[in-house]
Amino acid sequence: MTDPTDHREALEAAAFRRLLDHLRARTDVQNIDMMNLTGFCRNCLSRWYQEEAEARGLSMDRETAREIVYGMPYDEWKARHQHEATPDQQAAFTRSGGGH
């Protein structure tokens, strides 16, 4: 049997694609909820993607990275799925230290 660590990069890439699919399907989960519970959100993920591209000498702007993560232009995703944060969400965000 092949050692799974021999396929680590391919497995990580596949898991990342599944994570993106999951996040795209769960439009009911707002970024602020993700930040409050996990300390990262879709925007963080897109920023990390962009930073890794740039670290490898690849030019990528923020909007391109966001479109990769969101599966559509960010402004379109916001118009379709993003809701105004509730006072409770904002308070939790502030308590958690807020920010990305």
Backbone as JSON, one array per atom type, in Angstrom:
{
  "sequence": "MTDPTDHREALEAAAFRRLLDHLRARTDVQNIDMMNLTGFCRNCLSRWYQEEAEARGLSMDRETAREIVYGMPYDEWKARHQHEATPDQQAAFTRSGGGH",
  "N": [[0.84, -1.18, 0.0], [0.46, 2.27, -0.7], [2.09, 4.95, 0.9], [0.25, 7.44, 2.5], [1.41, 9.94, 2.97], [3.03, 10.32, 0.82], [1.41, 11.42, -0.99], [0.6, 13.82, -0.08], [0.36, 16.6, -0.93], [-1.49, 16.46, -3.06], [-3.68, 15.38, -1.71], [-4.18, 17.41, 0.18], [-4.85, 19.49, -1.57], [-7.2, 18.44, -2.69], [-8.8, 18.3, -0.4], [-8.96, 21.01, 0.2], [-10.39, 21.93, -2.04], [-12.81, 20.65, -1.51], [-13.48, 21.97, 0.86], [-13.88, 24.58, -0.16], [-16.12, 24.04, -1.83], [-17.95, 23.3, 0.12], [-18.17, 25.69, 1.65], [-19.19, 27.36, -0.31], [-21.68, 26.22, -0.71], [-22.85, 26.63, 1.74], [-24.17, 29.2, 2.11], [-25.75, 30.34, 3.97], [-24.27, 30.65, 6.23], [-22.75, 33.25, 7.61], [-19.92, 35.42, 7.07], [-19.15, 36.85, 9.36], [-20.12, 35.2, 11.37], [-18.46, 32.99, 11.02], [-16.0, 34.19, 11.65], [-16.45, 34.83, 14.33], [-16.68, 32.31, 15.49], [-14.53, 30.73, 14.56], [-12.35, 32.31, 14.01], [-11.52, 32.9, 11.47], [-12.52, 33.66, 8.08], [-14.24, 33.54, 4.9], [-13.06, 35.65, 3.51], [-10.58, 35.83, 4.77], [-9.51, 33.37, 4.0], [-9.36, 33.78, 1.24], [-7.48, 35.84, 1.22], [-5.25, 34.51, 2.26], [-4.84, 32.71, 0.2], [-4.17, 34.46, -1.9], [-1.82, 35.57, -0.8], [-0.18, 33.29, -0.71], [0.04, 32.74, -3.43], [1.44, 35.02, -4.29], [3.77, 34.68, -2.8], [4.92, 32.72, -4.2], [5.7, 33.95, -6.44], [3.66, 34.6, -8.17], [1.39, 36.78, -9.67], [-1.45, 38.11, -8.23], [-4.53, 39.62, -7.7], [-6.67, 40.94, -5.07], [-9.41, 40.7, -5.68], [-9.47, 38.64, -7.6], [-8.57, 36.46, -6.08], [-10.63, 36.36, -4.2], [-12.78, 35.69, -5.87], [-12.06, 33.12, -6.58], [-12.34, 31.8, -4.12], [-15.02, 32.39, -3.36], [-16.43, 31.56, -5.57], [-17.64, 33.15, -7.37], [-17.86, 36.59, -8.46], [-16.98, 38.77, -5.78], [-18.64, 41.0, -5.09], [-21.05, 40.19, -6.23], [-21.61, 37.89, -4.72], [-21.92, 39.08, -2.19], [-24.21, 40.67, -2.66], [-26.12, 38.7, -3.15], [-26.02, 37.0, -0.87], [-24.99, 38.07, 1.56], [-25.84, 39.38, 4.69], [-26.88, 42.11, 6.75], [-25.02, 42.54, 9.69], [-26.11, 41.41, 12.85], [-26.83, 43.06, 16.0], [-25.98, 41.32, 18.06], [-24.15, 39.65, 16.7], [-22.22, 41.57, 16.0], [-21.39, 42.38, 18.55], [-20.26, 40.0, 19.54], [-18.18, 39.78, 17.71], [-16.64, 42.01, 18.38], [-15.96, 41.31, 21.03], [-14.36, 39.11, 20.48], [-12.06, 40.21, 19.63], [-12.13, 41.11, 17.14], [-11.57, 41.74, 13.64], [-9.36, 40.57, 11.07]],
  "CA": [[0.0, 0.0, 0.0], [1.19, 3.52, -0.79], [2.08, 5.82, 2.08], [-0.52, 8.65, 2.2], [2.24, 11.14, 2.98], [3.58, 10.47, -0.52], [0.39, 12.12, -1.78], [0.11, 14.88, 0.8], [-0.04, 17.81, -1.64], [-2.72, 16.17, -3.8], [-4.75, 15.22, -0.73], [-4.48, 18.73, 0.71], [-5.55, 20.23, -2.63], [-8.55, 17.89, -2.78], [-9.52, 18.72, 0.81], [-9.2, 22.44, 0.03], [-11.5, 22.06, -3.0], [-14.04, 20.26, -0.79], [-13.79, 23.08, 1.77], [-14.48, 25.63, -0.97], [-17.46, 23.59, -2.22], [-18.79, 23.35, 1.32], [-18.43, 27.09, 1.97], [-20.07, 27.9, -1.36], [-23.02, 25.67, -0.48], [-23.37, 27.12, 3.02], [-24.3, 30.65, 2.04], [-26.45, 30.78, 5.18], [-23.26, 30.95, 7.25], [-22.16, 34.55, 7.32], [-18.51, 35.55, 7.41], [-19.0, 37.29, 10.75], [-20.31, 34.01, 12.21], [-17.22, 32.21, 10.93], [-14.97, 34.9, 12.43], [-16.76, 34.72, 15.76], [-16.51, 30.93, 15.96], [-13.3, 30.07, 14.14], [-11.24, 33.26, 13.87], [-11.24, 33.16, 10.07], [-13.71, 33.64, 7.24], [-13.95, 33.38, 3.48], [-12.12, 36.7, 3.12], [-9.26, 35.4, 5.26], [-9.08, 32.28, 3.13], [-8.95, 34.35, -0.05], [-6.23, 36.58, 1.45], [-4.18, 33.52, 2.38], [-4.63, 32.2, -1.15], [-3.44, 35.5, -2.61], [-0.47, 35.66, -0.23], [0.59, 32.12, -1.14], [0.35, 32.93, -4.85], [2.49, 36.03, -4.37], [5.0, 34.11, -2.23], [5.46, 31.85, -5.25], [6.01, 34.78, -7.6], [2.5, 34.73, -9.04], [0.65, 38.0, -9.44], [-2.88, 37.88, -8.03], [-5.15, 40.68, -6.92], [-7.61, 40.5, -4.05], [-10.69, 40.3, -6.28], [-9.29, 37.33, -8.22], [-8.52, 35.48, -4.99], [-11.98, 36.24, -3.64], [-13.62, 34.97, -6.82], [-11.68, 31.71, -6.46], [-12.91, 31.26, -2.89], [-16.47, 32.53, -3.34], [-17.02, 30.91, -6.74], [-18.28, 34.22, -8.15], [-17.33, 37.88, -8.0], [-17.32, 39.06, -4.39], [-19.79, 41.89, -5.03], [-22.23, 39.39, -6.54], [-21.87, 37.05, -3.55], [-22.46, 39.95, -1.14], [-25.58, 41.06, -3.01], [-27.0, 37.53, -3.05], [-25.98, 36.19, 0.35], [-24.54, 38.71, 2.8], [-26.86, 40.13, 5.42], [-26.37, 43.05, 7.75], [-24.71, 41.88, 10.95], [-27.0, 41.75, 13.96], [-26.1, 43.6, 17.15], [-25.33, 40.21, 18.77], [-22.98, 39.26, 15.92], [-21.24, 42.64, 16.13], [-20.86, 42.35, 19.91], [-19.37, 38.84, 19.6], [-17.01, 40.12, 16.92], [-15.85, 42.94, 19.2], [-15.42, 40.52, 22.15], [-13.32, 38.18, 20.0], [-10.89, 40.97, 19.21], [-12.47, 41.65, 15.82], [-10.52, 41.85, 12.64], [-8.88, 39.35, 10.41]],
  "C": [[0.89, 1.24, 0.0], [1.03, 4.32, 0.49], [1.31, 7.1, 1.74], [0.33, 9.93, 2.2], [2.93, 11.37, 1.64], [2.66, 11.29, -1.41], [-0.16, 13.34, -1.04], [-0.4, 16.1, 0.03], [-1.35, 17.6, -2.41], [-3.91, 16.02, -2.84], [-5.16, 16.56, -0.13], [-5.25, 19.56, -0.31], [-6.99, 19.74, -2.75], [-9.39, 18.32, -1.58], [-9.86, 20.21, 0.72], [-10.37, 22.67, -0.94], [-12.82, 21.68, -2.34], [-14.46, 21.35, 0.19], [-14.45, 24.22, 1.0], [-15.9, 25.26, -1.39], [-18.42, 23.7, -1.04], [-19.16, 24.8, 1.66], [-19.34, 27.74, 0.94], [-21.5, 27.43, -1.18], [-23.66, 26.25, 0.77], [-23.43, 28.65, 3.04], [-25.07, 31.22, 3.23], [-25.49, 31.15, 6.29], [-22.55, 32.23, 6.83], [-20.69, 34.59, 7.74], [-18.3, 35.97, 8.87], [-19.2, 36.13, 11.71], [-19.05, 33.15, 12.2], [-16.13, 32.86, 11.76], [-15.2, 34.71, 13.92], [-16.48, 33.33, 16.31], [-15.13, 30.35, 15.67], [-12.09, 31.0, 14.03], [-10.79, 33.47, 12.43], [-12.55, 33.09, 9.3], [-13.28, 33.45, 5.79], [-12.95, 34.43, 3.0], [-10.71, 36.37, 3.58], [-8.69, 34.34, 4.33], [-8.62, 32.82, 1.78], [-7.66, 35.15, 0.09], [-5.06, 35.62, 1.56], [-3.83, 32.95, 1.02], [-3.79, 33.18, -1.96], [-1.99, 35.6, -2.1], [0.4, 34.48, -0.65], [0.94, 32.21, -2.62], [1.52, 33.9, -5.0], [3.82, 35.51, -3.83], [5.7, 33.19, -3.24], [5.73, 32.61, -6.55], [4.87, 34.94, -8.58], [1.73, 35.99, -8.69], [-0.84, 37.68, -9.32], [-3.44, 39.03, -7.21], [-6.2, 40.1, -5.98], [-8.92, 40.0, -4.66], [-10.6, 38.93, -6.96], [-9.29, 36.24, -7.16], [-9.9, 35.28, -4.38], [-12.89, 35.46, -4.57], [-13.32, 33.47, -6.79], [-12.35, 31.09, -5.23], [-14.44, 31.28, -2.92], [-17.16, 31.83, -4.51], [-17.77, 31.87, -7.64], [-17.65, 35.53, -7.71], [-17.85, 38.21, -6.6], [-18.55, 39.95, -4.27], [-21.1, 41.15, -5.32], [-22.61, 38.52, -5.34], [-22.5, 37.89, -2.44], [-23.91, 40.32, -1.43], [-26.56, 39.9, -2.84], [-27.13, 36.99, -1.63], [-25.63, 36.92, 1.64], [-25.65, 39.55, 3.4], [-26.17, 41.09, 6.38], [-26.15, 42.3, 9.07], [-25.68, 42.35, 12.03], [-26.18, 42.37, 15.08], [-25.37, 42.5, 17.94], [-24.07, 39.74, 18.03], [-21.86, 40.3, 16.06], [-20.59, 42.61, 17.52], [-19.89, 41.16, 20.07], [-18.09, 39.11, 18.85], [-16.08, 41.04, 17.72], [-15.2, 42.18, 20.37], [-14.27, 39.63, 21.71], [-12.05, 38.9, 19.58], [-11.07, 41.54, 17.82], [-11.29, 41.69, 14.86], [-10.05, 40.5, 12.15], [-7.43, 39.18, 10.76]]
}
